């Protein structure tokens, strides 16, 4: 099992001043209704659940899992949060000011 550490503001600042590119956070969650309550995962295309296989770290067994969230969904939320923070003047982001000629059509 991995050694767990506390992620505090000092650790974030030190990482931001160095070469860190990402953080990994492993958490245990329970449904809002309490342990054992039902959850309702989002559906994808024609009412199917998004699934993937995971390896149980304790047994090494491969198990099918239903995703409650996806990397794409998280990225979309982060993109919107960054845009809102940028528009509110809370963060600065690199910008591209290129303009495409509407008369140029991709071939």
N, C-alpha and C positions, 0 to 999 in steps of 0.2 A: 504494500500500500504506500502511496506517495506521502511524503512529509507535508503537512499543511502549515501554512503560515498566515499571519494576519496581514491583510492588505490595508494599510493606513495611509494617511496623507503624506507622511515622510517617504514611505516606500514609493508612492506614485511620483512625487517630486524628483526623487533620486533617479527613478527609471526614466522620467521625461527628460532629465538632463543628460542621460546616458544613451544607450543604444536599444532600449526595449522597443519592440514593435507590437507587442500584444500582451494581454493578460488572460489567463485561464481561470475560470471560477467554477468550482464544483459545489453544488448545493443540493440539499434534500428538501423537497417540497411536499406539501400535503394539499389536498383539495380545499377550496374555500369553505366548504361545508363540513370539514373535519376529516380525520383519518378514515379511509374506507369509502368516502362519499364518491359519487360519480363525477366524472369530468366529461366534457363534450369537446373533443378535438375538432379543429376546422376540417372541412372536407375540401378535396381537390377534385377537379374534373369529374363530372357525373357522380357526385356524392360518394367518392372514394376517400378513405383516409390515407394520408401520406405515411408511409411506413419505411423502416430501414432495419437492418440487423445490427445488434450491439453485442459486444462480448462482455459477459458477466465477469468483473474483475476478480471475484472470489473463486469462481469455478472454471473460468475459461470457456464456458459454454456459450455458443452463439444463440441469441434469442431475438425473435422478431419484436419490434417495438412500433407503436403508433406515435408519430411526432405531434407534440402539442405546439411547437413553434419551429420555424425553419431559419436557416442562415439568411435566406433571401428576405423573409419577413422582418427579421431583426435589422438587416441592412437598410430596408426601406424606412423603418422607424427612425434609425439613426440619421439617415439622409434628411428626413423632415426635421428632426430635432436640430441638426446642424444648420439647416437653412433658416429656421426660425431664430436661432441664436445669432446667426450672421446678420439677418435683417434687423434684429434688435440691437445690434452693435456690441454684443457680448463676446463674440469671437471674430477673428479675422481668418479668412480662408484665401488660398491662391485663386485667382480668377483668370479666365481666358476671355479676351475681348475679340476673338476672331469673328468675322462676319462672312457668311457664305452668300455668294451671289445667287439669288433665286432662279436666275436663268440657266445656271449650271445644273445639269441633271446627271445623276450617276448613270454610268453605262453598264 
